[in-house]
Amino acid sequence: MSNPRVLLGLCFCLIAIQNALAQVNEYQGQTDSGAYYTIAVPDGWLPPNGLVIWNHGYQGYTETEPQPNPSLGPLEDIVLAQGYAMAASSYSQTGWAVFNSHIDNQQLFEKFLELAGQPEKVLIQGGSMGGIVSIRDLEAGLIPDVEAAFLLCGAVAGAENWYNVFDLRMVYEAVCSDVSAAALPTEFWFEQPGLVEGELDFLDSLERCTGLISSELVGGALGALLRSPEQNARLNRILQVTQTELDFLLLDLGYAVFEIPNLVNDPNKLNGALPFDNAGIDYGDEELNKLVQRSVALPSSRQLFLDNYTPGGDIGSSKIVSIHTSRDGLVAVENQQILRSLVAANQLTTAIVVEDEASHCGFSDAEGVAAWENLLSWVDGGPQPTAQAIQDTCQANTSGSGQCRYDPDFEIGNSLLNFPRGSTVATLGTSSFDNATATLAIESLKVVGEP
C-alpha cells in the first residue's frame, strides 16, 4: 500500500507548481466608503469556483488611514491554488473598525461582481478582529448566501472584549499609585497620550512600577533578577488580579492606554461617548477596591458601543469552523464559549490548539490548513468536522512533531470578562461625581448580598 504522507506531500507539491504556473489577475482600488480593496481572480475562473473574502485584524492607533493594497490573508496561496477567487477590504476605518466594516465588505462584494461576475459560492475567512467582522458580515446579510466562515483566534464576542484591558489599566494604576513618577501618561483613561512623549512616559511608568522593560530586554531568569523585590511584588499582583499573561502585559496595557482613547474620541466611532464603567466592580482585593479609579457610563454610550458590535447569533444557514490558541493573551479563548452560546451546534465547530507558551494566533501552518480543509469538506456535503477530525487531518498532512496540537477535550472557561459586570457592590463612606470628567470617586467598597 502506498504511504499516504508521501502521496499527500506529492499533492501539495503539485498544487504549489500549479499555483506558480497559474495566472492570477489582481485588481486594486477604492470603494465608495473610502476603503481600499484587493481582488485576485485566477485565469479561467468561473462562477462555480467561488469566492473567498479575507477579513484582517486590528490596525493600531498610529495607523490613522486605511492601508492601500490589503493582503489576502495567511492562506492566500492555498486558496488561489484551489481555484477560488479572493477579495479583501482595508475597511474604511482603522482600529476597532466594526462600525462600518459590513458596509465596506458589501461594497467590496459589489466591486467583485463588477469585475468578475456572480460567484456561486461565497466563503469568509477572518482573523482576530476579523473574526467579529466576519460574524457581522454573516448577521448583516449584505453579502448574500455566504455558505461558511473560517475564523482564526476571532474576537467573536465583540465589544465586550475591551473590558478586560480597561480593568487592567484600573488595577495597574491602583497598584502603582504609591510609586514615585510612575503615573501613566494621562490622568484619565479616556485622554489620548501624545505619540512620542506619551509612549516614552508609558514605558517609563512600566519600568518604574514593575521593572518590566529592562527585564524583558534582557530576558529569562537573568532579566527577572533585574527587578527589585518591590517591583516583582507589584508585577505579580497585577498579573494575578487581572489574570494577565506576563508576555502580554505590555501589549494589553498599551491597548488600554492608547487604543481605548482612540476609540472613544474618534468622531466617526463613539465621538466622545464613554462606554466603560466600573463603579460597581469588586476587584477581589479590599485595598485595591479603595484605590481603583471609578467611572460610570450612560446607558446610551454603552449601548452605542455594544451595537458596534456584539453578535446575536443569527447567521442564517452558514457554517462556521472557529479555531483558537489556548493561552491567547490578547483575544481570550473564552470568546469561543460566547460563540457556542449563540450559534446552533450543528452550524459551529470550535477547535482549540493547546500551547505551552502564550500566543495570539500562534497556529502552525499545518493546523490552519487542516481546519480550512475540514470546512471545505463540510461545505461540499461531508460530515460536520469535530476537533478530533481536524487534529487527525493535521497529523495526516505532516510528519513533523509538535505541529498539530488540537485537543478535543480542552475545556473553555465560561466567563470572558475577568470582572463580570453582573455583580452588585454597595458603597460605604463618601463618594463624589465629577461631571467634567465623568469620574466617580468612591471612598470604599463592600460586596453585600447576592448579585
Secondary structure, 3 states (H helix, E strand, C coil): CCCHHHHHHHHHHHHHHHHHHCCEEEEEEECCCCCEEEEEEECCCCHHHCEEEEECCCCCCCCCCCCCCCCCCCCHHHHHHCCCEEEEECCCCCCCHHHCHHHHHHHHHHHHHHHHCCCCCEEEEEECHHHHHHHHHHHHCCCCCEEEEEEECCCCCHHHHHHHHHHHHHHHHHHCCCCCCCCCCCCCCCCCCCCCHHHHHHHHHHHHHHCHHHHHHHCHHHHHHCCCHHHHHHHHHHHHHHCCCHHHHHHHHHHHHHHHHHHHHCCCCCCCCCCCCCCCCCCCCHHHHHHCCEECCCHHHHHHHHCCCCCCCCCCCCEEEEEEECCCCCCCCCHHHHHHHHCCHHHEEEEEECCCCCCCCCCCHHHHHHHHHHHHHHHCCCCCCCHHHHHHHHHHHCCCCCCCCECCCCCCCCCCCCCCCCCCEEEEEEEEEECCCCEEEEEEEEECCCC
